[in-house]
Amino acid sequence: MADPQEESKPLLSRVRGGSGRDRPEGAPACRSVQVGPGTTARRDLCLDQAVVFIEDAIQYRSINHRMDASSLWLYRWYYSSLCQWILSFTIFLILFLAFIETPSSLTSTADVRYRPVPWEPPCGLTEGLEALCLLVFAADVSVKSYLVGWAQFRKNPWLLAYLVVLVVSLMDWIVSLSLVCHEPLRVRRPLRPFFLMQNSSMMKKTLKCIRRSLPEMASVGLLLAIHLCLFTMFGMLLFTSEKDAGQDKERLTYFRNLPEALTSLLVLLTTANNPDVMIPAYSKNRAYAIFFVAFTLIGSLFLMNLLTAIIYNQFRGYLMKSLQTSLLRRRLGTRAAYKVLSVTAAGEAHPEGVGVKPQDFLHVLQKVQLNSDHKQAIMEKVRSHGGDLLSADEFQELFDEFDKRVIKEPPPRPEYQSPFLRSAQFVFSHRYFDYLGNFMALGNLVTICAFLVLDADVPPEDRDDFVLGILNFVFILYYLLELLLKVLALGLRGYLAHPSNVFDGLLTVVLLVLEISTLAVYRFPHPGWKPEMLGLLSLWDMTRLVNMLLVFRFLRIIPSMKLMAVVASTIMDLIKNMRAFGGILVVVYYVFAIVGISLFRGVVVAPGNSRGARTGNPSLGSVLRAFPVAAQSPHPVPLSGPAGQAARWLGASSARPELLAPANGSAPCGSFEQLEYWANNFDDFAAALVTLWNVMVVNNWQVFLDAFRRYAGPWSKVYFVLWWLVSSVIWVNLFLALILENFLHKWDRRSHLQSLTGDSEATSQMTVELLFRDVLEEPTEEELMEKLSHHPHLQLCR
């Protein structure tokens, strides 16, 4: 294993054939050497370095890592498909543990009224799996720290944080085992999403952009806070009157005290309680509407949209900056490979020493982990140069092939001798035959819609599916005939070469199997066809499944419509290139769900449940309810003495549970209990995720604020308001800004390139990097040389 001090010395001497002092002692050097026993080994090292540099360029990775022979082997092994798959699976596993560890989500429903006692894993099962995951992460951080070197490790905040999170998680894991898995709080659970973030460079980049945008978002947030506070005080003064019943009702319902008034207007800012909040006062005097209209205009329509505009302005260059950074890494990797290979060429029959021998590059390319189609295209391009040395520009142009999506030629069609078969082949391979298939799919969809409308008021057990069954049978026969005729015209390989045909064929086979199963079990359809249930599915269930697949098959029309196809392909590109942003959302959801479980587990009690909270470790929310602040609730629970404190510790009142969970008939209209929102709770991880989603949508989120205020205490509003700020205000606006920028850029670029090339198919086959290549700024020669000269482990500039 190479010494770090040796790694800092140059591996390429500045002077061709220079003295040994330019080479690390005991390490092979990539130098021009004419003769000597180590020439072959040094040449092999140069070629291996070029392989790694090219792979770094393909994957847009940093080249600042160790470059000795053993480190190169370790580096390629670490980034192999198997090793990366193991690491990705480990990250998935440690995140998935939240669904099965206590509190387990392994129940059919989250409704506290019907939820059975879930299966809880024995102590040590999930902890053992977690220990294996932590061992994998420990190996991961060890390999990464070794490959980048100690000097780079100390400067990398992500690697340092990785080490800290691992140490904290391990200590908390030891505490869990020492307490036999009965610890009240697991610190390591909210830290698990860090393993996902540190493994994605794009997620790190997205997080950095979000951090840079926070000051501007904070300025608008301050304006919103001032706006909210001013209107809150104005409202409390306005709706206070001893004579006006409308004012008094408004005050008692929405402006009774400062926290209630702030909550009411905060919810109105999201328009979730509009017009409910203004009706009591507006019903008595229409002039009161001015207050609420002014608040909504300034807050919702001006300040909130201003926040969206500011976020969009901050992220307007996000895509281009990301692509520019990727381009710089690509150029650095290719230029480093060129430098290494040109040094090798300089020591052999090319006294000029400028350029790369094509045979050396072909030898290196054979070792590179690359798609075979791309590799073949590059090899053909290299062979076209003959035996001439490749210049730096020619070497760089070869790597543009990586950004091109290889369009495979369709297999040759079968050749028929019969004139009739040749005519049939021409007809059934024509695009008009596809149009006929689309028309039939549309007709099938219309018939299903018609029967859904006609049978909307008929119970399933009284429906006569005779006509619909016959029509579905006819359409499925046509789809089967279409499949066979296309196979006849294109051949089996030609048919499967088109993704749309694979989609059609797979659904047709599934529909045919379902139809045959239906006929085998329930016989042929006839008037009054309502047989008893036989087998796993009833006739109605089989019909529903067939109809859903037929509706899904209608998506085949998308590739046939040019404008829709461009939009669909653009959306797919957006999804592929915004996975990092989606990963940030997963991290936020995970952390808030774990914190929510710690705070609110067991606080929502089923109506009539006199046993109090369910068994298990008490939540932090249960502890906080023991404080006097819970007495500010409009439905206080009269508990006193040790018995009352114990009941509060368990999470519910055993003395008067009906105050916490009234029966549905006695609950106020629009309340948590009357709307039967019992499945929205934090009793397990899956339920917490759904609850957070419902709050993020902000439809009726005031119901959650009120319910958890009564069940857990007024402090619970802080949690939900923070979640609203992070999810609905920040994340949704960021998502909207990124969608706008990505879509507008891609749409404009595709339209521009299509107008130049006249080929919409060619532009749709470009990757995002190649699509924007002509508007990105190429790194200058000086910039590349400056970056390469500061490589911590290799002297690349001679």
C-alpha positions in Angstrom: 0.0 0.0 0.0 1.5 3.3 -1.1 2.6 5.8 1.4 0.6 9.1 1.2 3.8 11.1 1.3 5.1 9.2 -1.8 1.7 9.8 -3.5 2.2 13.5 -3.4 5.4 13.3 -5.5 5.2 13.5 -9.3 4.6 10.2 -11.2 5.3 11.9 -14.5 8.7 13.6 -14.8 8.8 17.1 -16.2 11.8 16.2 -18.5 11.5 13.2 -20.7 14.1 10.7 -19.5 14.8 12.8 -16.4 16.6 11.7 -13.3 15.2 9.4 -10.6 14.6 12.3 -8.2 11.5 13.2 -10.2 10.0 9.8 -9.4 8.6 8.5 -6.1 11.0 6.0 -4.7 9.6 2.5 -4.8 6.6 3.5 -7.0 6.5 2.9 -10.8 6.6 6.1 -12.8 4.9 6.9 -16.1 7.9 8.2 -17.9 9.5 7.9 -21.3 12.0 5.1 -20.8 13.6 3.4 -23.8 15.0 0.3 -22.1 15.0 -1.3 -18.7 13.5 -4.2 -16.8 10.6 -2.0 -15.5 9.5 -0.6 -18.9 6.6 -3.0 -19.4 5.3 -2.5 -15.9 5.5 1.3 -16.2 3.7 1.2 -19.6 1.0 -1.0 -18.1 0.6 1.4 -15.3 0.2 4.3 -17.7 -2.5 2.3 -19.7 -4.3 1.5 -16.4 -4.3 5.1 -15.4 -5.7 6.1 -18.8 -8.5 3.5 -18.4 -9.5 5.0 -15.0 -9.3 8.6 -16.3 -11.6 7.6 -19.2 -14.1 5.9 -16.9 -14.0 9.0 -14.7 -14.8 11.1 -17.7 -17.7 8.9 -18.8 -19.3 9.0 -15.3 -18.4 12.7 -14.6 -16.3 11.7 -11.6 -13.5 13.6 -10.0 -10.0 12.5 -11.0 -8.4 13.6 -7.8 -7.6 10.2 -6.3 -4.6 7.9 -5.9 -3.1 6.6 -9.1 -0.6 3.8 -8.1 -1.2 0.3 -9.3 -2.9 -1.1 -6.2 -5.1 2.0 -5.7 -6.2 1.8 -9.4 -7.3 -1.8 -8.9 -9.2 -0.9 -5.7 -10.7 2.1 -7.4 -12.1 0.1 -10.3 -13.3 -2.6 -8.0 -15.1 0.0 -5.8 -16.9 1.5 -8.9 -17.7 -1.9 -10.4 -21.4 -2.7 -11.0 -21.4 -5.4 -8.3 -19.9 -3.2 -5.6 -22.1 -0.2 -6.4 -25.2 -2.5 -6.5 -24.2 -3.8 -3.0 -23.8 -0.3 -1.7 -27.2 0.9 -3.2 -29.0 -2.2 -1.8 -27.5 -1.5 1.6 -28.8 2.1 1.5 -32.2 0.8 0.5 -32.2 -1.8 3.2 -31.3 0.5 6.1 -33.9 3.0 5.0 -36.5 0.2 4.6 -35.9 -1.0 8.2 -38.2 1.8 9.3 -41.2 -0.1 7.9 -40.6 -3.3 9.9 -38.9 -2.2 13.1 -40.9 -1.0 16.1 -43.4 0.5 15.5 -44.1 -1.9 12.7 -46.1 -0.9 9.6 -47.0 -4.6 8.8 -50.8 -4.2 9.1 -53.5 -3.9 6.4 -54.8 -0.5 7.7 -53.5 2.5 9.6 -57.0 3.3 11.0 -56.7 3.2 14.8 -60.3 1.8 15.0 -59.5 -1.3 13.0 -55.7 -1.6 13.1 -54.8 -5.0 14.6 -51.8 -5.5 16.8 -48.9 -5.5 14.4 -46.1 -8.1 14.3 -43.1 -6.7 16.1 -39.7 -8.1 15.2 -37.8 -9.6 18.1 -35.0 -7.6 19.6 -31.8 -8.1 17.6 -33.4 -8.9 14.2 -33.5 -5.4 12.8 -30.5 -4.5 14.9 -28.5 -7.3 13.2 -29.5 -6.2 9.8 -28.6 -2.6 10.7 -25.2 -3.8 12.0 -24.4 -5.4 8.6 -25.4 -2.1 6.9 -23.1 -0.1 9.2 -20.3 -2.5 8.5 -20.7 -1.9 4.7 -20.8 1.9 5.3 -17.7 1.6 7.4 -15.9 -0.2 4.6 -17.3 2.4 2.1 -15.9 5.4 4.0 -12.6 3.6 4.6 -12.1 2.9 0.9 -13.1 6.5 -0.1 -10.8 8.1 2.5 -7.9 5.9 1.3 -8.5 6.6 -2.3 -8.6 10.4 -2.0 -5.8 10.5 0.5 -5.6 11.9 4.0 -5.0 15.5 2.9 -8.2 15.5 0.7 -10.1 13.6 3.4 -9.6 16.4 5.9 -10.8 19.0 3.5 -13.9 17.0 2.4 -16.9 17.9 4.7 -19.0 15.1 3.4 -16.5 12.5 4.2 -16.0 13.9 7.7 -19.7 14.1 8.3 -19.9 10.5 7.0 -17.5 9.4 9.7 -19.3 11.3 12.4 -22.7 9.8 11.4 -21.3 6.3 11.4 -19.8 6.8 14.9 -23.0 8.2 16.3 -25.1 5.5 14.8 -22.8 2.8 16.1 -22.9 4.3 19.7 -26.7 4.5 19.5 -26.9 0.9 18.2 -24.9 -0.2 21.3 -27.2 1.7 23.6 -30.2 -0.1 21.9 -28.8 -3.5 22.6 -27.8 -2.6 26.2 -31.4 -1.5 26.9 -32.9 -4.7 25.1 -34.5 -2.5 22.4 -36.6 -0.5 24.9 -34.9 2.8 24.5 -37.4 5.8 24.3 -35.5 7.5 21.4 -33.3 6.2 18.7 -31.0 9.0 17.6 -29.6 7.0 14.6 -33.0 6.7 12.8 -33.2 10.4 11.6 -29.5 10.1 10.5 -30.1 7.3 8.1 -31.0 9.5 5.0 -27.5 10.9 5.2 -26.2 7.6 3.7 -28.4 8.3 0.7 -27.3 11.9 0.3 -23.6 11.3 0.6 -23.7 8.6 -2.2 -25.1 11.0 -4.8 -23.0 13.9 -6.1 -26.1 15.4 -7.8 -28.0 15.4 -4.4 -25.0 17.2 -2.8 -25.1 19.7 -5.6 -28.8 20.2 -5.3 -28.5 20.7 -1.5 -25.8 23.3 -2.1 -28.1 25.2 -4.4 -30.9 25.1 -1.9 -28.5 26.4 0.8 -27.5 29.3 -1.4 -31.1 30.2 -2.0 -32.1 30.3 1.7 -31.1 33.9 2.3 -33.3 35.2 -0.5 -36.2 32.9 0.6 -35.7 34.1 4.2 -36.2 37.7 3.1 -39.6 36.9 1.6 -40.4 34.7 4.6 -39.7 37.7 6.9 -42.2 39.7 4.8 -44.8 37.0 5.1 -44.2 36.8 8.9 -44.7 40.6 9.2 -47.8 40.4 7.0 -49.2 37.6 9.1 -48.5 39.3 12.5 -49.9 42.7 11.4 -53.2 41.2 10.1 -53.4 38.9 13.2 -53.3 41.9 15.6 -55.6 43.9 13.3 -58.1 41.0 13.2 -58.1 40.5 17.0 -58.9 44.2 17.4 -61.4 44.2 14.6 -63.4 41.2 15.8 -63.8 42.2 19.4 -67.2 43.6 20.2 -69.8 43.2 23.0 -72.8 44.1 20.8 -72.1 42.5 17.4 -73.0 38.8 17.5 -71.1 38.2 14.2 -67.9 39.7 15.5 -68.2 37.7 18.7 -68.7 34.4 16.8 -65.7 35.2 14.6 -63.6 35.9 17.7 -64.6 32.8 19.6 -64.1 30.6 16.5 -61.0 32.0 14.9 -59.6 34.9 16.9 -60.0 33.9 20.5 -56.4 34.3 21.4 -53.1 35.1 19.6 -52.1 31.5 18.8 -55.6 30.7 17.4 -55.6 33.9 15.4 -52.1 33.2 14.0 -53.1 29.7 13.1 -56.4 30.8 11.4 -54.6 33.4 9.2 -51.7 31.0 8.5 -54.2 28.4 7.1 -56.0 31.2 5.2 -52.6 32.0 3.6 -52.8 28.6 2.0 -56.6 29.1 1.2 -57.4 25.8 2.9 -60.0 27.3 5.2 -61.4 29.9 2.7 -64.2 31.0 2.9 -65.0 29.3 6.3 -62.9 31.7 8.3 -64.7 34.8 7.0 -68.3 33.5 7.0 -69.3 34.3 10.6 -68.3 38.0 10.3 -69.3 38.3 6.6 -72.8 37.0 7.3 -73.5 39.9 9.6 -71.7 42.7 7.6 -70.3 42.4 4.1 -67.7 45.1 4.8 -65.7 42.5 6.8 -64.9 40.8 3.5 -62.4 43.6 2.8 -60.2 42.4 5.6 -60.0 38.8 4.4 -59.7 39.8 0.7 -56.9 42.2 1.4 -55.1 39.5 3.5 -55.4 36.9 0.7 -54.4 39.3 -2.1 -51.3 40.5 -0.3 -50.2 37.1 1.2 -51.4 34.4 -1.2 -51.4 36.1 -4.5 -48.5 38.5 -4.1 -46.0 37.4 -1.5 -46.3 33.6 -2.1 -46.0 34.1 -5.9 -43.1 36.5 -5.3 -41.4 33.7 -3.3 -41.9 31.4 -6.3 -40.3 34.0 -8.6 -37.3 34.5 -6.3 -36.7 30.8 -6.1 -37.0 30.4 -9.9 -34.5 33.3 -10.3 -32.1 31.6 -8.0 -32.4 28.2 -9.7 -32.6 29.6 -13.2 -28.9 28.7 -13.8 -29.0 25.5 -11.8 -29.3 23.2 -14.9 -26.7 25.0 -16.9 -24.2 25.2 -14.0 -24.7 21.5 -13.4 -24.1 20.7 -17.1 -21.1 23.1 -17.1 -19.5 21.3 -14.2 -20.2 17.9 -15.8 -18.5 19.2 -19.0 -15.5 20.3 -17.1 -15.1 16.9 -15.4 -15.5 15.2 -18.8 -12.7 17.4 -20.3 -10.4 16.9 -17.3 -10.7 13.2 -17.5 -10.1 13.0 -21.2 -7.2 15.4 -21.1 -5.6 13.5 -18.2 -6.0 10.3 -20.2 -4.4 12.0 -23.2 -1.5 13.2 -21.2 -0.8 9.7 -19.8 -1.0 8.1 -23.2 1.0 10.8 -25.0 3.8 10.2 -22.6 3.8 6.5 -23.5 3.8 7.3 -27.2 6.7 9.7 -26.7 9.0 6.9 -25.6 8.4 4.8 -28.7 9.0 5.4 -32.4 7.6 8.9 -32.3 10.3 11.4 -31.6 7.9 14.3 -31.8 6.1 13.0 -28.7 2.9 14.8 -29.5 -0.3 12.7 -29.7 -1.6 9.3 -28.8 -1.1 6.1 -30.8 -4.4 4.7 -32.0 -3.4 1.2 -31.0 -2.7 2.3 -27.5 -6.0 4.0 -27.3 -7.8 0.9 -28.7 -6.0 -1.3 -26.1 -7.2 1.0 -23.3 -10.7 1.1 -24.7 -11.0 -2.6 -24.5 -10.5 -2.4 -20.7 -13.0 0.5 -20.2 -16.4 -0.4 -18.7 -18.5 1.0 -21.4 -21.6 0.1 -23.4 -20.7 -2.2 -26.3 -22.5 -0.1 -28.9 -20.7 3.1 -27.8 -17.4 1.2 -27.7 -17.8 -0.2 -31.2 -18.7 3.3 -32.5 -15.6 4.8 -31.0 -13.3 2.0 -32.2 -14.6 2.5 -35.8 -13.9 6.2 -35.5 -10.4 5.6 -34.2 -9.6 3.1 -37.0 -10.6 5.8 -39.5 -7.5 7.8 -38.5 -5.2 5.1 -39.7 -1.8 5.0 -38.0 -1.5 8.7 -37.4 -1.1 10.0 -33.9 -4.3 11.5 -32.3 -4.0 15.1 -31.4 -5.6 16.5 -28.3 -8.6 17.9 -30.2 -9.1 14.6 -32.1 -8.8 12.6 -28.9 -11.4 14.8 -27.2 -13.8 14.6 -30.1 -13.9 10.8 -29.7 -15.6 11.2 -26.3 -18.6 13.0 -27.8 -19.8 9.6 -28.9 -20.5 8.9 -25.2 -23.4 11.4 -25.2 -25.0 10.0 -28.3 -27.7 7.5 -27.9 -26.9 4.7 -30.2 -29.8 4.1 -32.6 -29.8 0.4 -33.5 -30.8 -0.5 -37.0 -33.9 -2.6 -37.0 -33.5 -6.3 -38.0 -34.1 -7.0 -41.7 -37.7 -7.9 -42.6 -38.5 -11.4 -43.8 -38.4 -11.8 -47.6 -41.4 -13.6 -49.1 -41.5 -15.1 -52.6 -45.3 -14.9 -52.9 -46.6 -11.6 -54.3 -49.6 -11.8 -52.0 -47.4 -12.1 -48.9 -45.2 -9.2 -50.1 -48.4 -7.1 -50.6 -49.6 -8.1 -47.2 -46.2 -7.2 -45.7 -46.3 -3.8 -47.2 -49.9 -3.1 -46.0 -49.4 -4.4 -42.4 -46.0 -2.6 -41.9 -47.4 0.7 -43.1 -48.1 3.5 -40.7 -51.7 3.6 -41.7 -52.1 0.2 -40.1 -50.8 1.7 -36.9 -53.4 4.4 -37.2 -56.1 1.8 -37.6 -54.9 0.2 -34.4 -55.0 3.5 -32.6 -58.6 4.1 -33.9 -59.6 0.7 -32.6 -58.0 1.4 -29.2 -59.9 4.7 -29.1 -63.2 2.9 -29.9 -62.5 0.5 -27.2 -62.0 3.3 -24.7 -65.2 5.0 -25.8 -67.2 1.9 -25.3 -65.8 1.4 -21.8 -66.6 5.0 -20.9 -70.1 4.6 -22.2 -70.9 1.6 -20.1 -69.3 3.3 -17.0 -71.7 6.2 -17.5 -74.7 4.0 -18.2 -74.0 1.7 -15.2 -73.0 4.5 -12.8 -76.1 4.1 -10.6 -76.4 0.3 -10.9 -74.9 -1.8 -8.1 -72.2 -4.2 -9.3 -74.2 -7.3 -8.5 -77.1 -6.1 -10.7 -75.1 -5.2 -13.8 -75.5 -7.1 -17.0 -72.0 -7.4 -18.5 -73.2 -9.4 -21.6 -72.7 -6.6 -24.2 -69.5 -5.2 -22.7 -68.1 -8.8 -22.4 -68.9 -9.4 -26.1 -67.3 -6.1 -27.2 -64.2 -6.7 -25.1 -63.9 -10.2 -26.6 -64.1 -8.7 -30.1 -61.5 -6.0 -29.4 -59.1 -8.5 -27.8 -59.4 -10.7 -30.9 -58.5 -7.7 -33.1 -55.5 -6.9 -30.9 -54.3 -10.5 -31.2 -54.8 -10.4 -35.0 -52.9 -7.1 -35.2 -50.0 -8.7 -33.2 -49.8 -11.7 -35.6 -50.0 -9.6 -38.7 -47.2 -7.3 -37.5 -45.1 -10.3 -36.7 -45.8 -11.5 -40.2 -44.8 -8.2 -41.8 -41.8 -7.3 -39.6 -40.6 -10.7 -38.3 -40.4 -11.6 -34.7 -37.1 -9.8 -34.1 -38.3 -6.7 -36.0 -41.5 -6.6 -34.0 -39.7 -6.8 -30.7 -37.2 -4.1 -31.8 -39.8 -1.4 -31.3 -40.7 -0.6 -27.6 -44.3 0.3 -28.6 -44.8 -3.1 -30.1 -43.4 -4.8 -27.0 -45.9 -2.7 -24.9 -48.8 -3.7 -27.2 -47.8 -7.3 -27.4 -47.3 -7.8 -23.6 -50.7 -6.3 -22.8 -52.4 -8.3 -25.6 -51.0 -11.6 -24.3 -52.1 -10.7 -20.7 -55.6 -9.7 -22.0 -55.8 -12.9 -24.0 -54.9 -15.0 -20.9 -57.5 -13.2 -18.8 -60.2 -13.6 -21.5 -59.5 -17.3 -21.8 -59.6 -17.7 -18.0 -62.9 -15.9 -17.9 -64.4 -18.1 -20.6 -63.0 -21.2 -18.9 -64.5 -20.4 -15.5 -67.7 -18.5 -16.4 -68.4 -19.8 -19.9 -69.5 -17.7 -22.8 -71.4 -14.5 -22.1 -75.2 -14.4 -22.5 -78.0 -12.1 -21.6 -78.4 -11.9 -17.8 -74.8 -13.1 -17.4 -74.3 -12.9 -13.6 -72.8 -16.2 -12.4 -71.7 -16.8 -8.9 -68.1 -16.2 -7.9 -65.8 -19.1 -8.8 -62.1 -19.3 -8.2 -60.0 -16.3 -7.0 -61.9 -13.5 -8.8 -65.5 -12.8 -9.5 -66.8 -12.1 -13.0 -67.1 -8.4 -12.1 -63.5 -8.4 -10.8 -62.3 -10.1 -14.0 -64.2 -7.5 -16.1 -62.7 -4.6 -14.1 -59.2 -5.9 -14.5 -59.7 -6.4 -18.3 -61.1 -2.9 -18.6 -58.2 -1.3 -16.7 -55.7 -3.0 -18.9 -57.6 -2.0 -22.0 -57.6 1.6 -20.8 -53.9 1.4 -20.0 -53.2 0.1 -23.6 -54.6 3.3 -25.0 -51.3 4.9 -24.1 -50.0 3.4 -27.3 -51.2 6.4 -29.2 -48.5 8.7 -27.6 -45.6 7.8 -30.0 -48.0 8.3 -33.0 -48.7 12.0 -32.1 -45.6 14.1 -32.8 -46.3 17.0 -30.4 -47.4 14.6 -27.6 -44.3 12.4 -28.3 -42.0 15.4 -27.9 -43.7 16.4 -24.6 -43.6 12.9 -23.3 -39.9 12.4 -24.1 -39.1 15.8 -22.5 -41.0 14.7 -19.4 -39.1 11.4 -19.3 -35.8 13.3 -19.6 -36.9 15.6 -16.7 -37.7 12.5 -14.6 -34.3 11.0 -15.3 -32.4 14.2 -14.6 -34.3 15.2 -11.5 -33.8 12.1 -9.5 -31.4 13.9 -7.2 -34.1 16.5 -6.4 -36.6 13.7 -5.7 -34.0 12.2 -3.4 -33.9 15.4 -1.4 -37.7 15.0 -1.0 -37.2 11.4 0.2 -34.7 12.6 2.8 -37.0 15.3 4.1 -40.0 12.9 4.3 -37.9 10.3 6.1 -36.6 12.7 8.7 -40.0 14.3 9.5 -41.7 10.9 9.6 -39.2 9.6 12.2 -39.5 12.8 14.2 -43.3 12.7 14.0 -43.3 9.1 15.3 -41.1 10.2 18.2 -43.5 13.1 19.0 -47.0 11.8 18.2 -47.0 8.0 18.4 -50.1 6.8 20.2 -51.7 10.3 20.7 -54.6 9.6 18.4 -56.9 7.3 20.3 -59.8 5.4 18.8 -63.3 6.5 19.9 -64.5 4.7 23.0 -61.0 3.4 23.7 -60.8 3.4 27.5 -57.5 1.6 27.7 -55.5 4.7 26.8 -52.6 4.5 24.4 -51.5 1.3 22.9 -48.6 -0.6 24.3 -45.0 0.3 23.4 -42.4 2.8 24.2 -43.9 6.2 25.1 -43.5 8.9 22.6 -41.9 12.3 23.3 -45.3 13.8 22.7 -46.8 11.7 25.5 -44.1 13.1 27.8 -44.7 16.7 26.7 -48.4 16.3 27.5 -47.6 15.9 31.1 -46.6 19.6 31.3 -49.2 22.2 32.2 -49.2 23.7 28.7 -51.6 20.9 27.7 -54.2 22.5 29.9 -54.6 25.3 27.4 -56.5 22.9 25.1 -60.2 23.7 24.7 -60.8 20.1 25.8 -58.6 19.7 28.9 -58.2 16.3 30.5 -58.6 16.6 34.2 -55.8 14.4 35.6 -54.0 14.9 38.9 -51.8 12.9 41.1 -49.5 10.0 40.3 -52.3 8.1 38.5 -52.9 11.1 36.2 -49.2 11.5 35.5 -48.9 7.8 34.7 -51.8 8.1 32.3 -50.3 11.1 30.6 -47.0 9.1 30.3 -48.8 6.3 28.5 -50.2 8.7 25.9 -53.9 9.1 26.7 -56.4 9.8 29.4 -57.7 6.6 31.0 -60.0 8.8 33.2 -62.0 10.5 30.4 -61.0 9.2 27.0 -64.1 10.5 25.4 -62.8 14.0 25.6 -59.8 13.0 23.5 -61.7 10.8 21.0 -65.4 11.7 21.0 -67.9 9.5 19.1 -68.5 10.5 15.5 -72.1 11.6 16.2 -71.1 14.1 18.9 -68.1 15.5 17.0 -68.3 19.0 15.5 -68.8 19.2 11.8 -65.5 19.3 9.9 -63.5 18.1 12.8 -60.9 15.3 12.7 -63.4 12.9 14.3 -66.4 13.8 12.2 -64.3 13.4 8.9 -63.0 10.1 10.2 -59.4 10.9 9.6 -58.4 8.1 12.1 -55.9 6.6 9.6 -53.9 9.9 9.6 -51.6 9.3 12.5 -48.0 8.7 13.5 -48.3 5.2 15.0 -46.0 3.7 12.4 -43.7 4.8 9.6 -46.0 4.1 6.7 -48.9 6.0 8.3 -46.6 8.9 9.1 -45.6 9.2 5.4 -49.2 9.4 4.3 -50.1 11.9 7.0 -47.2 14.1 6.0 -48.3 13.9 2.3 -51.9 14.9 3.3 -50.5 17.9 5.2 -48.2 18.9 2.3 -51.2 19.1 0.0 -52.6 21.6 2.5 -56.2 20.6 1.8 -57.9 20.6 5.2 -54.6 20.8 6.9 -56.3 22.9 9.6 -58.1 19.7 10.7 -54.7 18.2 11.5 -53.5 21.3 13.3 -56.7 21.3 15.5 -56.7 17.6 16.2 -53.1 17.3 17.2 -53.4 20.5 19.3 -56.1 18.8 21.3 -54.4 15.3 21.4 -50.8 16.3 21.9 -50.8 20.0 22.9 -50.3 23.4 21.3 -46.6 22.8 20.7 -47.6 20.3 18.0 -48.4 23.3 15.7 -44.6 24.0 15.5 -44.0 20.6 13.9 -46.7 21.0 11.3 -45.9 24.6 10.4 -42.2 23.6 10.0 -43.3 20.7 7.7 -45.5 23.1 5.7 -42.6 25.5 5.3 -40.2 22.8 4.2 -42.6 20.9 1.9 -45.2 23.2 0.6 -43.4 26.5 0.6 -39.8 25.5 -0.2 -39.8 22.2 -1.9 -42.9 22.7 -4.0 -41.7 26.0 -5.2 -38.2 24.6 -5.9 -39.8 21.8 -7.8 -41.9 24.2 -9.9 -38.8 26.4 -10.6 -36.8 23.3 -11.7 -39.7 22.0 -13.9 -40.0 25.4 -15.6 -36.3 25.8 -16.3 -35.8 22.2 -17.4 -38.8 22.1 -19.6 -38.3 25.5 -21.2 -34.7 24.9 -21.9 -35.3 21.5 -23.4 -38.3 22.6 -25.4 -36.4 25.6 -26.8 -33.3 23.6 -27.6 -35.2 20.8 -29.3 -37.2 23.2 -31.4 -34.0 25.1 -32.3 -32.0 22.0 -33.3 -35.0 20.5 -35.1 -35.3 23.7 -37.2 -31.6 23.4 -38.0 -31.5 19.7 -38.8 -35.1 19.2 -39.9 -35.0 15.8 -38.1 -37.2 15.5 -35.0 -36.1 11.9 -34.5 -32.4 12.9 -34.3 -33.0 15.5 -31.7 -35.1 13.1 -29.6 -32.2 10.7 -29.5 -29.8 13.2 -27.9 -28.8 13.2 -24.3 -29.2 16.3 -22.2 -25.5 17.0 -22.3 -25.3 16.8 -26.1 -28.5 18.8 -26.5 -26.9 21.8 -24.7 -23.3 21.2 -25.9 -23.3 24.2 -28.3 -24.4 26.7 -25.6 -22.1 25.5 -22.9 -18.7 27.2 -22.5 -15.8 24.9 -23.3 -13.0 25.0 -20.7 -10.0 26.8 -21.9 -6.6 25.1 -22.3 -5.2 27.2 -19.5 -8.0 26.2 -17.2 -7.6 22.5 -17.9 -3.8 22.7 -17.4 -4.2 24.6 -14.2 -6.6 22.0 -12.8 -4.4 19.1 -13.9 -1.3 20.7 -12.5 -2.9 20.6 -9.0 -3.7 16.9 -9.1 -2.8 15.7 -5.6 -1.4 12.3 -6.6 -0.1 12.7 -10.2 2.1 15.2 -12.0 0.2 15.5 -15.4 1.6 18.7 -16.8 5.0 18.3 -18.3 
